[in-house]
Amino acid sequence: MVFCNKTFPEIYGENSPTKKNLGFTLNFLKLYLSIMFLKIKNLNWFEV
């Protein structure tokens, strides 16, 4: 996790591990939020 000896494009470039992990995390959060939203919608649907 030491980025001192790396250049800026290596850390934040297109194929950098940091950017890939960030993209994976964002996609996971989107999926998680959409699942939670569906659960809430289903709960509200059954409460009516």
Distance bins in CASP14 RR format, pairs under 12 A and 6 or more apart:
PFRMAT RR
TARGET T0000
AUTHOR 0000-0000-0000
RMODE 2
METHOD distances of the structure
MODEL  1
1 11 0 0 0 0 0 1 0 0 0 0 0
1 17 0 0 0 0 0 1 0 0 0 0 0
1 18 0 0 0 0 1 0 0 0 0 0 0
1 21 0 0 0 0 0 1 0 0 0 0 0
2 11 0 0 0 0 0 1 0 0 0 0 0
3 9 0 0 0 0 0 1 0 0 0 0 0
3 10 0 0 0 0 1 0 0 0 0 0 0
3 11 1 0 1 0 0 0 0 0 0 0 0
3 12 0 0 0 0 1 0 0 0 0 0 0
3 16 0 0 0 0 0 1 0 0 0 0 0
3 17 0 0 0 0 0 1 0 0 0 0 0
3 18 0 0 0 0 1 0 0 0 0 0 0
4 10 0 0 0 0 0 1 0 0 0 0 0
4 11 0 0 0 0 0 1 0 0 0 0 0
5 11 0 0 0 0 0 1 0 0 0 0 0
6 12 0 0 0 0 1 0 0 0 0 0 0
6 13 0 0 0 0 0 1 0 0 0 0 0
6 16 0 0 0 0 1 0 0 0 0 0 0
6 17 0 0 0 0 0 1 0 0 0 0 0
6 18 0 0 0 0 1 0 0 0 0 0 0
7 13 0 0 0 0 1 0 0 0 0 0 0
7 16 0 0 0 0 0 1 0 0 0 0 0
8 16 0 0 0 0 0 1 0 0 0 0 0
8 18 0 0 0 0 0 1 0 0 0 0 0
9 15 0 0 0 0 1 0 0 0 0 0 0
9 16 0 0 0 0 1 0 0 0 0 0 0
9 18 0 0 0 0 0 1 0 0 0 0 0
9 19 0 0 0 0 0 1 0 0 0 0 0
10 16 1 0 0 1 0 0 0 0 0 0 0
10 17 0 0 0 0 1 0 0 0 0 0 0
10 18 0 0 0 0 1 0 0 0 0 0 0
10 19 0 0 0 0 0 1 0 0 0 0 0
11 17 0 0 0 0 1 0 0 0 0 0 0
11 18 1 0 1 0 0 0 0 0 0 0 0
11 19 0 0 0 0 1 0 0 0 0 0 0
11 20 0 0 0 0 0 1 0 0 0 0 0
11 21 0 0 0 0 0 1 0 0 0 0 0
11 22 0 0 0 0 0 1 0 0 0 0 0
12 18 1 0 0 1 0 0 0 0 0 0 0
12 19 1 0 0 1 0 0 0 0 0 0 0
12 20 0 0 0 0 0 1 0 0 0 0 0
12 22 0 0 0 0 1 0 0 0 0 0 0
13 19 1 0 0 1 0 0 0 0 0 0 0
13 20 0 0 0 0 0 1 0 0 0 0 0
13 22 0 0 0 0 0 1 0 0 0 0 0
14 20 0 0 0 0 1 0 0 0 0 0 0
14 23 0 0 0 0 0 1 0 0 0 0 0
16 22 0 0 0 0 1 0 0 0 0 0 0
16 23 0 0 0 0 0 1 0 0 0 0 0
17 23 0 0 0 0 0 1 0 0 0 0 0
17 24 0 0 0 0 0 1 0 0 0 0 0
18 24 0 0 0 0 0 1 0 0 0 0 0
18 25 0 0 0 0 0 1 0 0 0 0 0
19 25 0 0 0 0 0 1 0 0 0 0 0
19 26 0 0 0 0 0 1 0 0 0 0 0
20 26 0 0 0 0 0 1 0 0 0 0 0
20 27 0 0 0 0 0 1 0 0 0 0 0
21 27 0 0 0 0 0 1 0 0 0 0 0
21 28 0 0 0 0 0 1 0 0 0 0 0
22 28 0 0 0 0 0 1 0 0 0 0 0
22 29 0 0 0 0 0 1 0 0 0 0 0
23 29 0 0 0 0 1 0 0 0 0 0 0
23 30 0 0 0 0 1 0 0 0 0 0 0
23 31 0 0 0 0 0 1 0 0 0 0 0
24 30 0 0 0 0 0 1 0 0 0 0 0
24 31 0 0 0 0 0 1 0 0 0 0 0
25 31 0 0 0 0 0 1 0 0 0 0 0
25 32 0 0 0 0 0 1 0 0 0 0 0
26 32 0 0 0 0 0 1 0 0 0 0 0
26 33 0 0 0 0 0 1 0 0 0 0 0
27 33 0 0 0 0 0 1 0 0 0 0 0
27 34 0 0 0 0 0 1 0 0 0 0 0
28 34 0 0 0 0 0 1 0 0 0 0 0
28 35 0 0 0 0 0 1 0 0 0 0 0
29 35 0 0 0 0 0 1 0 0 0 0 0
29 36 0 0 0 0 0 1 0 0 0 0 0
30 36 0 0 0 0 0 1 0 0 0 0 0
30 37 0 0 0 0 0 1 0 0 0 0 0
31 37 0 0 0 0 0 1 0 0 0 0 0
31 38 0 0 0 0 0 1 0 0 0 0 0
32 38 0 0 0 0 0 1 0 0 0 0 0
32 39 0 0 0 0 0 1 0 0 0 0 0
33 39 0 0 0 0 0 1 0 0 0 0 0
33 40 0 0 0 0 0 1 0 0 0 0 0
34 40 0 0 0 0 0 1 0 0 0 0 0
34 41 0 0 0 0 0 1 0 0 0 0 0
35 41 0 0 0 0 0 1 0 0 0 0 0
35 42 0 0 0 0 0 1 0 0 0 0 0
36 42 0 0 0 0 0 1 0 0 0 0 0
36 43 0 0 0 0 0 1 0 0 0 0 0
37 43 0 0 0 0 0 1 0 0 0 0 0
37 44 0 0 0 0 0 1 0 0 0 0 0
38 44 0 0 0 0 0 1 0 0 0 0 0
38 45 0 0 0 0 0 1 0 0 0 0 0
39 45 0 0 0 0 0 1 0 0 0 0 0
39 46 0 0 0 0 0 1 0 0 0 0 0
40 46 0 0 0 0 0 1 0 0 0 0 0
40 47 0 0 0 0 0 1 0 0 0 0 0
41 47 0 0 0 0 0 1 0 0 0 0 0
41 48 0 0 0 0 0 1 0 0 0 0 0
42 48 0 0 0 0 0 1 0 0 0 0 0
END
